[in-house]
Amino acid sequence: MAKKQSFGDKILRQRAEVKKMAKLVIAEKKANGHYSYRQKMVSASDVQSEIAAAKARS
């Protein structure tokens, strides 16, 4: 049987919070010349600061 779903305010708020997230994939070059990739979920309002921090680390 299918799981019963509720569409109350609590559920709608949770879904809205999930949509306000952004996934960053950051590439880093290793000493041997190969690249490694990291994935990070951040809030949509923090994307620009995370990108700036990643560029500063490179």
TAKAKA-V919645 format. One record per run of one state. SS is the DSSP state (@ for helix, = for strand, . for the rest). FROM is the first residue (numbers start at 1). TO is the last residue. If there is no record, write none. Layout:
BEGIN
<<SS FROM TO> <SS FROM TO>>
END
This chain:
BEGIN
<<. 1 8> <@ 9 19> <. 20 20> <= 21 29> <. 30 34> <= 35 43> <@ 44 57> <. 58 58>>
END
